[in-house]
Amino acid sequence: MAAAMTVLASAPTLGQAPFWYLTRSTGVVAFVLLTLTMAFGVAATHRAVAAPRWPRFATQHLHRNLSLLGVAFLVVHVVTTVVDGYAPIGWWAAVVPLASRYRTLGVSLGTLASDLMLVLLVTSAWRTRLPQRLWRVVHLAAYGLWPLAWVHFLTTGTDAGWSGVGLWIAVVSLLVVVAASAVRWVTREGARGPVASLR
């Protein structure tokens, strides 16, 4: 609590540092959107997860649109972080892991997550031109992307730490992803029964 008060006391006002507030807010929104993208992505991989009145294509469209919106917030987050200068993170560190001297591990995890997101975005845009098996293998990187972003969210920036609102967002996000993955696993196991043999 004392640490949080110290951060707030030393924080610039909105008029003094709009980029500082932009990088914080867009980082939080980008992470929440990534969590929702992950959850809907898991749901879109199996028809049994979607409700009968909620067609699979709608889940897939929602997954895609959430991911694009998340990328937009991520771009703003990265650009404002570098431009603001509150944290000494340069353009090189924004794209190359381990290049930052500021909270090296946390920033590097965020950099790696954003690099993976870029790879997923590009391969998804070229999905029809890539072998389906290759696209699926590359897309499995999403399962590694979210944990990297989750640790980055907990360990980097002025909202980081194991207390306060940031912790609640991290915990709820973890529960959402775990629940979506559990439902996906259960329905997948069920699909291997007699019903699956009739398809």
N, CA, C and O of each residue as an XYZ file, in Angstrom:
796
protein
N       0.828     -1.199      0.000
C       0.000      0.000      0.000
C       0.863      1.250      0.000
O       0.600      2.212     -0.723
N       1.904      1.212      0.832
C       2.802      2.356      0.921
C       3.522      2.580     -0.399
O       3.720      3.717     -0.829
N       3.918      1.461     -1.048
C       4.599      1.573     -2.333
C       3.683      2.186     -3.379
O       4.112      3.006     -4.190
N       2.405      1.778     -3.357
C       1.446      2.326     -4.321
C       1.249      3.816     -4.102
O       1.151      4.580     -5.062
N       1.190      4.240     -2.829
C       1.029      5.658     -2.524
C       2.244      6.460     -2.969
O       2.117      7.600     -3.416
N       3.433      5.852     -2.844
C       4.653      6.526     -3.274
C       4.647      6.747     -4.784
O       5.034      7.808     -5.273
N       4.198      5.717     -5.516
C       4.113      5.833     -6.973
C       3.138      6.912     -7.373
O       3.422      7.719     -8.258
N       1.974      6.932     -6.717
C       0.965      7.938     -7.046
C       1.448      9.341     -6.695
O       1.158     10.306     -7.402
N       2.181      9.439     -5.607
C       2.672     10.754     -5.189
C       3.703     11.298     -6.165
O       3.773     12.507     -6.388
N       4.511     10.400     -6.755
C       5.549     10.830     -7.687
C       5.062     10.882     -9.124
O       5.790     11.333    -10.008
N       3.838     10.426     -9.367
C       3.306     10.396    -10.729
C       3.010     11.798    -11.224
O       2.524     12.636    -10.464
N       3.296     12.062    -12.490
C       2.965     13.365    -13.062
C       1.468     13.508    -13.266
O       0.744     12.514    -13.331
N       1.010     14.736    -13.364
C      -0.407     14.962    -13.617
C      -0.691     14.714    -15.096
O       0.230     14.643    -15.911
N      -1.967     14.584    -15.433
C      -2.355     14.305    -16.810
C      -1.863     15.396    -17.755
O      -1.433     15.114    -18.873
N      -1.930     16.646    -17.294
C      -1.481     17.754    -18.133
C       0.017     17.758    -18.353
O       0.492     18.211    -19.394
N       0.774     17.252    -17.374
C       2.226     17.221    -17.478
C       2.726     16.078    -18.350
O       3.703     16.236    -19.083
N       2.073     14.945    -18.278
C       2.577     13.765    -18.996
C       1.438     12.922    -19.551
O       1.143     11.853    -19.016
N       0.790     13.393    -20.623
C      -0.326     12.620    -21.192
C       0.120     11.255    -21.718
O      -0.640     10.289    -21.650
N       1.352     11.169    -22.244
C       1.840      9.891    -22.757
C       1.981      8.865    -21.635
O       1.752      7.674    -21.845
N       2.360      9.333    -20.439
C       2.525      8.423    -19.299
C       1.196      7.758    -18.960
O       1.146      6.562    -18.673
N       0.132      8.533    -18.995
C      -1.197      7.973    -18.720
C      -1.692      7.124    -19.885
O      -2.376      6.121    -19.682
N      -1.347      7.525    -21.098
C      -1.753      6.755    -22.270
C      -1.101      5.376    -22.279
O      -1.759      4.375    -22.565
N       0.188      5.326    -21.967
C       0.878      4.035    -21.995
C       0.345      3.106    -20.913
O       0.260      1.897    -21.126
N      -0.013      3.651    -19.762
C      -0.588      2.824    -18.691
C      -1.970      2.303    -19.084
O      -2.240      1.106    -18.988
N      -2.835      3.203    -19.523
C      -4.213      2.803    -19.829
C      -4.286      1.871    -21.030
O      -5.031      0.892    -21.008
N      -3.516      2.165    -22.082
C      -3.557      1.306    -23.265
C      -2.933     -0.059    -22.974
O      -3.327     -1.062    -23.570
N      -1.959     -0.101    -22.057
C      -1.377     -1.381    -21.670
C      -2.400     -2.274    -20.990
O      -2.488     -3.469    -21.272
N      -3.172     -1.676    -20.088
C      -4.207     -2.436    -19.377
C      -5.288     -2.910    -20.354
O      -5.692     -4.073    -20.322
N      -5.749     -2.011    -21.213
C      -6.804     -2.365    -22.178
C      -6.304     -3.434    -23.148
O      -7.032     -4.373    -23.469
N      -5.063     -3.290    -23.614
C      -4.503     -4.280    -24.544
C      -4.436     -5.656    -23.894
O      -4.713     -6.664    -24.545
N      -4.072     -5.706    -22.618
C      -3.989     -6.994    -21.928
C      -5.376     -7.608    -21.743
O      -5.545     -8.814    -21.927
N      -6.355     -6.805    -21.387
C      -7.723     -7.311    -21.219
C      -8.257     -7.827    -22.559
O      -8.884     -8.885    -22.613
N      -8.008     -7.082    -23.633
C      -8.449     -7.518    -24.957
C      -7.732     -8.797    -25.380
O      -8.333     -9.664    -26.015
N      -6.450     -8.919    -25.030
C      -5.717    -10.143    -25.331
C      -6.319    -11.334    -24.595
O      -6.417    -12.431    -25.144
N      -6.719    -11.108    -23.349
C      -7.351    -12.170    -22.565
C      -8.663    -12.613    -23.214
O      -8.924    -13.809    -23.341
N      -9.477    -11.655    -23.618
C     -10.746    -11.984    -24.280
C     -10.501    -12.669    -25.618
O     -11.222    -13.596    -25.988
N      -9.484    -12.211    -26.344
C      -9.125    -12.842    -27.616
C      -8.734    -14.297    -27.406
O      -9.130    -15.179    -28.168
N      -7.951    -14.530    -26.359
C      -7.525    -15.887    -26.037
C      -8.726    -16.766    -25.706
O      -8.831    -17.896    -26.182
N      -9.628    -16.235    -24.888
C     -10.803    -17.003    -24.480
C     -11.696    -17.337    -25.672
O     -12.136    -18.476    -25.822
N     -11.961    -16.347    -26.516
C     -12.801    -16.599    -27.690
C     -12.071    -17.455    -28.718
O     -12.707    -18.206    -29.458
N     -10.753    -17.354    -28.775
C      -9.977    -18.201    -29.674
C     -10.088    -19.664    -29.282
O     -10.240    -20.538    -30.136
N     -10.012    -19.925    -27.975
C     -10.186    -21.284    -27.479
C     -11.598    -21.773    -27.780
O     -11.797    -22.922    -28.177
N     -12.574    -20.890    -27.589
C     -13.969    -21.257    -27.847
C     -14.215    -21.544    -29.325
O     -15.006    -22.420    -29.674
N     -13.533    -20.803    -30.183
C     -13.758    -20.948    -31.620
C     -13.151    -22.217    -32.190
O     -13.448    -22.594    -33.323
N     -12.293    -22.888    -31.406
C     -11.629    -24.084    -31.920
C     -12.506    -25.326    -31.866
O     -12.148    -26.371    -32.410
N     -13.660    -25.209    -31.204
C     -14.510    -26.401    -31.091
C     -15.975    -25.996    -31.071
O     -16.361    -25.101    -30.319
N     -16.773    -26.629    -31.868
C     -18.188    -26.270    -31.968
C     -18.928    -26.476    -30.655
O     -19.890    -25.762    -30.371
N     -18.496    -27.438    -29.853
C     -19.222    -27.755    -28.625
C     -19.136    -26.649    -27.595
O     -19.971    -26.569    -26.694
N     -18.115    -25.784    -27.722
C     -17.951    -24.711    -26.743
C     -18.977    -23.616    -26.978
O     -19.456    -22.990    -26.032
N     -19.314    -23.385    -28.250
C     -20.262    -22.323    -28.565
C     -21.686    -22.785    -28.299
O     -22.031    -23.945    -28.525
N     -22.499    -21.870    -27.820
C     -23.898    -22.179    -27.565
C     -24.617    -22.372    -28.898
O     -24.204    -21.805    -29.909
N     -25.697    -23.171    -28.910
C     -26.424    -23.422    -30.163
C     -26.923    -22.141    -30.832
O     -26.985    -22.062    -32.059
N     -27.276    -21.144    -30.027
C     -27.781    -19.892    -30.597
C     -26.655    -18.922    -30.934
O     -26.912    -17.820    -31.419
N     -25.421    -19.317    -30.684
C     -24.269    -18.461    -30.977
C     -23.382    -19.219    -31.964
O     -22.508    -19.978    -31.544
N     -23.591    -19.025    -33.276
C     -22.877    -19.809    -34.288
C     -21.365    -19.638    -34.200
O     -20.858    -18.619    -33.731
N     -20.668    -20.660    -34.664
C     -19.211    -20.675    -34.560
C     -18.579    -19.518    -35.325
O     -17.594    -18.942    -34.863
N     -19.131    -19.167    -36.496
C     -18.533    -18.095    -37.283
C     -18.579    -16.768    -36.527
O     -17.696    -15.923    -36.678
N     -19.638    -16.594    -35.698
C     -19.728    -15.368    -34.906
C     -18.615    -15.319    -33.865
O     -18.039    -14.261    -33.612
N     -18.315    -16.472    -33.261
C     -17.220    -16.551    -32.299
C     -15.899    -16.252    -32.978
O     -15.054    -15.554    -32.419
N     -15.719    -16.776    -34.175
C     -14.476    -16.545    -34.911
C     -14.326    -15.081    -35.297
O     -13.231    -14.525    -35.205
N     -15.413    -14.452    -35.728
C     -15.365    -13.034    -36.079
C     -15.060    -12.184    -34.853
O     -14.274    -11.239    -34.920
N     -15.685    -12.527    -33.739
C     -15.429    -11.795    -32.504
C     -13.976    -11.962    -32.083
O     -13.339    -11.002    -31.648
N     -13.453    -13.167    -32.209
C     -12.053    -13.451    -31.898
C     -11.130    -12.592    -32.758
O     -10.181    -11.993    -32.252
N     -11.408    -12.534    -34.042
C     -10.570    -11.756    -34.960
C     -10.653    -10.265    -34.679
O      -9.630     -9.580    -34.650
N     -11.871     -9.754    -34.469
C     -12.026     -8.323    -34.231
C     -11.419     -7.884    -32.900
O     -10.846     -6.800    -32.801
N     -11.548     -8.733    -31.879
C     -10.920     -8.424    -30.598
C      -9.402     -8.399    -30.721
O      -8.735     -7.556    -30.123
N      -8.861     -9.336    -31.507
C      -7.414     -9.376    -31.678
C      -6.907     -8.141    -32.418
O      -5.860     -7.598    -32.067
N      -7.636     -7.694    -33.435
C      -7.238     -6.495    -34.167
C      -7.317     -5.255    -33.271
O      -6.440     -4.392    -33.315
N      -8.370     -5.178    -32.463
C      -8.502     -4.056    -31.543
C      -7.380     -4.092    -30.503
O      -6.834     -3.054    -30.128
N      -7.044     -5.298    -30.043
C      -5.956     -5.445    -29.091
C      -4.627     -5.012    -29.676
O      -3.822     -4.385    -28.987
N      -4.384     -5.338    -30.943
C      -3.149     -4.928    -31.617
C      -3.082     -3.408    -31.708
O      -2.016     -2.822    -31.518
N      -4.209     -2.768    -31.997
C      -4.236     -1.308    -32.084
C      -3.840     -0.678    -30.746
O      -3.026      0.244    -30.706
N      -4.418     -1.179    -29.656
C      -4.056     -0.661    -28.334
C      -2.607     -0.984    -27.991
O      -1.929     -0.190    -27.339
N      -2.130     -2.151    -28.431
C      -0.738     -2.525    -28.171
C       0.217     -1.565    -28.870
O       1.219     -1.152    -28.287
N      -0.086     -1.209    -30.110
C       0.762     -0.275    -30.859
C       0.836      1.061    -30.141
O       1.917      1.631    -29.988
N      -0.316      1.563    -29.699
C      -0.330      2.832    -28.967
C       0.456      2.698    -27.664
O       1.182      3.614    -27.277
N       0.313      1.560    -26.990
C       1.029      1.315    -25.741
C       2.543      1.361    -25.946
O       3.259      2.001    -25.176
N       3.023      0.682    -26.982
C       4.457      0.636    -27.251
C       4.983      2.013    -27.659
O       6.009      2.469    -27.153
N       4.274      2.668    -28.576
C       4.722      3.977    -29.071
C       4.764      5.006    -27.947
O       5.742      5.742    -27.818
N       3.710      5.062    -27.133
C       3.684      6.055    -26.057
C       4.714      5.749    -24.970
O       5.238      6.663    -24.333
N       5.002      4.464    -24.758
C       6.031      4.096    -23.779
C       7.391      4.625    -24.207
O       8.131      5.178    -23.393
N       7.719      4.458    -25.477
C       9.017      4.905    -25.987
C       9.079      6.425    -26.052
O      10.075      7.023    -25.644
N       8.023      7.054    -26.561
C       8.012      8.503    -26.737
C       8.005      9.234    -25.396
O       8.647     10.274    -25.250
N       7.283      8.692    -24.424
C       7.160      9.359    -23.133
C       8.508      9.523    -22.442
O       8.819     10.604    -21.943
N       9.300      8.477    -22.407
C      10.611      8.572    -21.784
C      10.604      8.430    -20.279
O      11.670      8.470    -19.663
N       9.422      8.260    -19.647
C       9.363      8.074    -18.192
C      10.139      6.824    -17.806
O      10.902      6.819    -16.840
N       9.930      5.761    -18.582
C      10.745      4.549    -18.440
C      11.740      4.545    -19.596
O      11.340      4.691    -20.751
N      13.026      4.380    -19.304
C      14.056      4.446    -20.359
C      14.034      3.235    -21.282
O      14.908      2.370    -21.216
N      13.027      3.186    -22.138
C      12.886      2.087    -23.102
C      12.934      2.682    -24.504
O      12.097      3.511    -24.860
N      13.905      2.264    -25.289
C      14.058      2.787    -26.647
C      13.349      1.927    -27.673
O      12.762      0.894    -27.349
N      13.417      2.377    -28.924
C      12.758      1.655    -30.008
C      13.340      0.259    -30.182
O      12.613     -0.688    -30.484
N      14.667      0.130    -29.990
C      15.296     -1.166    -30.157
C      14.757     -2.160    -29.141
O      14.459     -3.307    -29.474
N      14.635     -1.705    -27.891
C      14.129     -2.576    -26.824
C      12.662     -2.934    -27.028
O      12.177     -3.925    -26.482
N      11.959     -2.125    -27.815
C      10.537     -2.391    -28.064
C      10.319     -3.561    -29.006
O       9.223     -4.119    -29.074
N      11.376     -3.934    -29.740
C      11.229     -5.035    -30.696
C      12.212     -6.184    -30.452
O      12.015     -7.285    -30.966
N      13.260     -5.935    -29.676
C      14.280     -6.958    -29.418
C      14.302     -7.307    -27.938
O      14.622     -6.447    -27.117
N      13.974     -8.540    -27.571
C      14.017     -8.949    -26.161
C      15.415     -8.798    -25.563
O      16.417     -8.948    -26.262
N      15.472     -8.502    -24.271
C      16.705     -8.351    -23.496
C      17.524     -7.115    -23.862
O      18.662     -6.972    -23.416
N      16.946     -6.216    -24.679
C      17.676     -5.007    -25.070
C      17.417     -3.844    -24.115
O      18.089     -2.816    -24.195
N      16.454     -3.999    -23.219
C      16.118     -2.917    -22.294
C      16.898     -3.054    -20.996
O      17.047     -4.152    -20.460
N      17.399     -1.915    -20.491
C      18.072     -1.912    -19.195
C      17.085     -1.629    -18.067
O      17.420     -1.769    -16.890
N      15.877     -1.232    -18.430
C      14.825     -0.964    -17.445
C      13.980     -2.219    -17.275
O      13.347     -2.684    -18.223
N      13.974     -2.770    -16.043
C      13.201     -3.988    -15.755
C      13.334     -4.986    -16.901
O      12.355     -5.368    -17.543
N      14.565     -5.389    -17.130
C      14.923     -6.174    -18.322
C      14.017     -7.378    -18.555
O      13.519     -7.575    -19.664
N      13.802     -8.181    -17.518
C      13.007     -9.392    -17.703
C      11.565     -9.068    -18.072
O      11.032     -9.606    -19.042
N      10.930     -8.183    -17.292
C       9.529     -7.846    -17.542
C       9.316     -7.215    -18.906
O       8.389     -7.582    -19.629
N      10.181     -6.257    -19.262
C      10.065     -5.600    -20.567
C      10.320     -6.598    -21.690
O       9.646     -6.563    -22.719
N      11.295     -7.491    -21.496
C      11.620     -8.478    -22.528
C      10.463     -9.436    -22.775
O      10.199     -9.823    -23.914
N       9.778     -9.814    -21.708
C       8.609    -10.691    -21.874
C       7.519     -9.981    -22.670
O       6.873    -10.584    -23.527
N       7.320     -8.693    -22.382
C       6.349     -7.919    -23.141
C       6.758     -7.769    -24.595
O       5.920     -7.851    -25.493
N       8.049     -7.547    -24.830
C       8.562     -7.435    -26.195
C       8.365     -8.736    -26.955
O       7.927     -8.731    -28.105
N       8.689     -9.854    -26.307
C       8.520    -11.158    -26.949
C       7.050    -11.430    -27.251
O       6.716    -11.976    -28.303
N       6.172    -11.046    -26.323
C       4.730    -11.234    -26.539
C       4.252    -10.408    -27.732
O       3.478    -10.896    -28.556
N       4.708     -9.167    -27.825
C       4.284     -8.318    -28.947
C       4.854     -8.821    -30.266
O       4.197     -8.723    -31.302
N       6.081     -9.365    -30.235
C       6.658     -9.949    -31.460
C       5.847    -11.158    -31.921
O       5.577    -11.316    -33.111
N       5.462    -12.006    -30.973
C       4.643    -13.173    -31.310
C       3.283    -12.746    -31.853
O       2.750    -13.362    -32.776
N       2.727    -11.682    -31.269
C       1.440    -11.184    -31.746
C       1.555    -10.703    -33.187
O       0.646    -10.910    -33.991
N       2.667    -10.066    -33.508
C       2.887     -9.604    -34.883
C       2.975    -10.786    -35.842
O       2.408    -10.747    -36.934
N       3.688    -11.839    -35.432
C       3.799    -13.041    -36.262
C       2.422    -13.664    -36.492
O       2.091    -14.062    -37.608
N       1.624    -13.743    -35.423
C       0.278    -14.304    -35.539
C      -0.592    -13.458    -36.459
O      -1.373    -13.991    -37.248
N      -0.457    -12.145    -36.358
C      -1.254    -11.237    -37.190
C      -0.903    -11.405    -38.662
O      -1.787    -11.491    -39.515
N       0.388    -11.452    -38.951
C       0.831    -11.577    -40.349
C       0.425    -12.926    -40.935
O      -0.078    -12.992    -42.057
N       0.644    -14.005    -40.175
C       0.291    -15.336    -40.699
C      -1.216    -15.509    -40.834
O      -1.682    -16.229    -41.717
N      -1.975    -14.855    -39.968
C      -3.437    -14.933    -40.096
C      -3.915    -14.189    -41.331
O      -4.850    -14.622    -42.004
N      -3.261    -13.053    -41.629
C      -3.618    -12.297    -42.831
C      -3.289    -13.095    -44.100
O      -3.942    -12.934    -45.131
N      -2.265    -13.960    -44.009
C      -1.841    -14.763    -45.158
C      -2.327    -16.206    -45.039
O      -1.790    -17.096    -45.699
N      -3.326    -16.440    -44.215
C      -3.762    -17.804    -43.914
C      -4.127    -18.597    -45.160
O      -3.781    -19.773    -45.262
N      -4.812    -17.982    -46.101
C      -5.243    -18.701    -47.302
C      -4.078    -19.044    -48.223
O      -4.210    -19.900    -49.098
N      -2.935    -18.380    -48.033
C      -1.775    -18.634    -48.891
C      -0.748    -19.541    -48.222
O       0.253    -19.907    -48.839
N      -0.988    -19.902    -46.975
C      -0.066    -20.763    -46.241
C      -0.647    -22.165    -46.115
O      -1.867    -22.323    -46.087
N       0.208    -23.189    -46.038
C      -0.298    -24.536    -45.760
C      -1.036    -24.539    -44.428
O      -0.571    -23.943    -43.456
N      -2.177    -25.203    -44.382
C      -3.010    -25.194    -43.180
C      -2.255    -25.718    -41.960
O      -2.404    -25.192    -40.857
N      -1.446    -26.756    -42.166
C      -0.689    -27.332    -41.051
C       0.318    -26.315    -40.502
O       0.478    -26.197    -39.287
N       0.997    -25.581    -41.391
C       1.962    -24.571    -40.966
C       1.267    -23.470    -40.186
O       1.759    -23.031    -39.146
N       0.112    -23.022    -40.693
C      -0.626    -21.964    -40.001
C      -1.026    -22.416    -38.596
O      -0.918    -21.644    -37.644
N      -1.484    -23.654    -38.462
C      -1.906    -24.166    -37.157
C      -0.732    -24.229    -36.179
O      -0.870    -23.885    -35.005
N       0.406    -24.667    -36.672
C       1.595    -24.759    -35.813
C       2.006    -23.371    -35.325
O       2.289    -23.182    -34.142
N       2.035    -22.407    -36.236
C       2.405    -21.041    -35.865
C       1.377    -20.459    -34.902
O       1.729    -19.759    -33.953
N       0.105    -20.757    -35.156
C      -0.957    -20.186    -34.330
C      -0.948    -20.737    -32.903
O      -1.508    -20.126    -31.992
N      -0.316    -21.883    -32.717
C      -0.189    -22.430    -31.366
C       0.668    -21.533    -30.475
O       0.658    -21.673    -29.252
N       1.411    -20.609    -31.095
C       2.222    -19.660    -30.320
C       1.357    -18.791    -29.421
O       1.843    -18.221    -28.445
N       0.075    -18.691    -29.752
C      -0.841    -17.897    -28.925
C      -0.914    -18.441    -27.508
O      -1.130    -17.691    -26.556
N      -0.731    -19.754    -27.373
C      -0.774    -20.349    -26.040
C       0.446    -19.968    -25.204
O       0.415    -20.053    -23.977
N       1.518    -19.547    -25.875
C       2.680    -19.039    -25.159
C       2.651    -17.531    -25.024
O       3.243    -16.967    -24.104
N       1.957    -16.880    -25.952
C       1.871    -15.424    -25.957
C       1.171    -14.887    -24.715
O       1.657    -13.951    -24.079
N       0.032    -15.477    -24.372
C      -0.734    -14.934    -23.250
C       0.016    -15.011    -21.916
O       0.024    -14.022    -21.183
N       0.649    -16.145    -21.565
C       1.409    -16.175    -20.299
C       2.530    -15.137    -20.249
O       2.793    -14.558    -19.194
N       3.194    -14.899    -21.388
C       4.241    -13.881    -21.436
C       3.662    -12.505    -21.126
O       4.229    -11.739    -20.347
N       2.518    -12.202    -21.750
C       1.871    -10.912    -21.505
C       1.385    -10.810    -20.062
O       1.427     -9.734    -19.465
N       0.927    -11.918    -19.505
C       0.426    -11.928    -18.125
C       1.539    -11.597    -17.135
O       1.345    -10.783    -16.232
N       2.709    -12.224    -17.300
C       3.838    -11.942    -16.410
C       4.331    -10.507    -16.624
O       4.676     -9.819    -15.663
N       4.365    -10.061    -17.872
C       4.745     -8.675    -18.171
C       3.808     -7.705    -17.462
O       4.246     -6.709    -16.886
N       2.522     -8.004    -17.512
C       1.518     -7.141    -16.874
C       1.749     -7.057    -15.361
O       1.572     -5.998    -14.760
N       2.141     -8.172    -14.755
C       2.336     -8.210    -13.307
C       3.650     -7.598    -12.844
O       3.751     -7.134    -11.709
N       4.649     -7.594    -13.706
C       5.989     -7.224    -13.251
C       6.530     -5.910    -13.793
O       7.593     -5.463    -13.363
N       5.825     -5.283    -14.725
C       6.383     -4.110    -15.394
C       5.445     -2.908    -15.296
O       4.223     -3.053    -15.332
N       6.024     -1.747    -15.174
C       5.237     -0.518    -15.165
C       4.829     -0.099    -13.772
O       5.023     -0.840    -12.808
N       4.269      1.079    -13.667
C       3.897      1.641    -12.364
C       2.671      0.980    -11.762
O       2.421      1.121    -10.565
N       1.894      0.256    -12.575
C       0.723     -0.450    -12.048
C       1.047     -1.899    -11.705
O       0.166     -2.662    -11.309
N       2.328     -2.278    -11.860
C       2.717     -3.656    -11.607
C       2.757     -3.933    -10.115
O       2.776     -3.016     -9.293
N       2.769     -5.193     -9.789
C       2.861     -5.571     -8.385
C       1.787     -6.566     -8.006
O       0.876     -6.855     -8.782
N       1.911     -7.077     -6.810
C       1.009     -8.110     -6.334
C      -0.058     -7.544     -5.414
O      -0.469     -8.204     -4.460
N      -0.506     -6.340     -5.687
C      -1.575     -5.726     -4.895
C      -2.326     -4.735     -5.764
O      -1.846     -4.336     -6.825
N      -3.510     -4.340     -5.308
C      -4.271     -3.317     -6.007
C      -5.078     -3.840     -7.172
O      -5.288     -5.044     -7.320
N      -5.533     -2.899     -8.008
C      -6.397     -3.227     -9.137
C      -5.684     -4.115    -10.154
O      -6.289     -5.015    -10.737
N      -4.380     -3.851    -10.362
C      -3.626     -4.656    -11.318
C      -3.656     -6.131    -10.978
O      -3.766     -6.979    -11.863
N      -3.558     -6.435     -9.687
C      -3.593     -7.834     -9.259
C      -4.950     -8.454     -9.557
O      -5.024     -9.587    -10.032
N      -6.031     -7.717     -9.280
C      -7.376     -8.244     -9.541
C      -7.589     -8.498    -11.036
O      -8.187     -9.504    -11.418
N      -7.099     -7.589    -11.878
C      -7.226     -7.792    -13.324
C      -6.462     -9.038    -13.751
O      -6.944     -9.826    -14.565
N      -5.260     -9.210    -13.191
C      -4.444    -10.380    -13.528
C      -5.115    -11.673    -13.078
O      -5.128    -12.656    -13.818
N      -5.672    -11.677    -11.867
C      -6.314    -12.883    -11.331
C      -7.556    -13.234    -12.139
O      -7.738    -14.389    -12.525
N      -8.418    -12.242    -12.398
C      -9.642    -12.496    -13.172
C      -9.293    -12.969    -14.584
O      -9.936    -13.876    -15.112
N      -8.283    -12.362    -15.191
C      -7.856    -12.766    -16.534
C      -7.363    -14.203    -16.537
O      -7.667    -14.969    -17.451
N      -6.598    -14.566    -15.509
C      -6.110    -15.941    -15.401
C      -7.273    -16.925    -15.269
O      -7.269    -17.986    -15.893
N      -8.264    -16.569    -14.458
C      -9.428    -17.436    -14.275
C     -10.214    -17.595    -15.576
O     -10.705    -18.683    -15.878
N     -10.334    -16.516    -16.341
C     -11.061    -16.566    -17.616
C     -10.368    -17.519    -18.591
O     -11.016    -18.353    -19.223
N      -9.051    -17.387    -18.706
C      -8.308    -18.232    -19.640
C      -8.310    -19.688    -19.183
O      -8.469    -20.594    -20.001
N      -8.135    -19.918    -17.885
C      -8.156    -21.285    -17.361
C      -9.533    -21.912    -17.574
O      -9.629    -23.076    -17.964
N     -10.599    -21.150    -17.319
C     -11.957    -21.671    -17.503
C     -12.221    -22.012    -18.967
O     -12.781    -23.066    -19.267
N     -11.819    -21.125    -19.881
C     -12.019    -21.386    -21.307
C     -11.246    -22.619    -21.743
O     -11.750    -23.435    -22.515
N     -10.022    -22.753    -21.250
C      -9.202    -23.916    -21.602
C      -9.795    -25.200    -21.033
O      -9.761    -26.244    -21.684
N     -10.341    -25.123    -19.812
C     -10.949    -26.305    -19.185
C     -12.176    -26.763    -19.963
O     -12.354    -27.956    -20.208
N     -13.012    -25.817    -20.345
C     -14.208    -26.158    -21.132
C     -13.802    -26.755    -22.469
O     -14.399    -27.725    -22.936
N     -12.790    -26.172    -23.073
C     -12.279    -26.694    -24.359
C     -11.792    -28.135    -24.196
O     -12.063    -28.984    -25.046
N     -11.076    -28.409    -23.106
C     -10.541    -29.752    -22.882
C     -11.661    -30.766    -22.633
O     -11.626    -31.882    -23.151
N     -12.650    -30.364    -21.837
C     -13.766    -31.262    -21.521
C     -14.558    -31.601    -22.773
O     -14.890    -32.764    -23.001
N     -14.863    -30.594    -23.587
C     -15.644    -30.838    -24.796
C     -14.845    -31.637    -25.811
O     -15.400    -32.425    -26.577
N     -13.545    -31.427    -25.808
C     -12.694    -32.201    -26.718
C     -12.679    -33.670    -26.324
O     -12.743    -34.555    -27.177
N     -12.595    -33.918    -25.020
C     -12.619    -35.297    -24.548
C     -13.966    -35.956    -24.861
O     -14.027    -37.131    -25.223
N     -15.060    -35.166    -24.712
C     -16.391    -35.700    -24.994
C     -16.577    -36.033    -26.457
O     -17.299    -36.965    -26.807
N     -15.906    -35.247    -27.327
C     -16.054    -35.455    -28.768
C     -15.389    -36.731    -29.240
O     -15.616    -37.175    -30.366
N     -14.559    -37.330    -28.375
C     -13.875    -38.563    -28.758
C     -14.728    -39.803    -28.520
O     -14.315    -40.922    -28.825
N     -15.931    -39.592    -27.969
C     -16.822    -40.708    -27.667
C     -17.564    -41.182    -28.886
O     -17.151    -40.905    -30.012
N     -18.687    -41.913    -28.677
C     -19.468    -42.483    -29.784
C     -19.977    -41.453    -30.766
O     -20.115    -41.735    -31.957
N     -20.268    -40.212    -30.252
C     -20.791    -39.202    -31.164
C     -19.780    -38.872    -32.244
O     -20.124    -38.669    -33.409
N     -18.505    -38.823    -31.822
C     -17.453    -38.456    -32.769
C     -17.364    -39.479    -33.899
O     -17.054    -39.129    -35.038
N     -17.637    -40.743    -33.580
C     -17.517    -41.783    -34.599
C     -18.619    -41.704    -35.645
O     -18.498    -42.292    -36.719
N     -19.698    -40.978    -35.337
C     -20.814    -40.855    -36.279
C     -20.618    -39.719    -37.247
O     -21.364    -39.599    -38.218
N     -19.601    -38.858    -36.997
C     -19.417    -37.692    -37.862
C     -18.708    -38.080    -39.155
O     -18.467    -37.225    -40.007
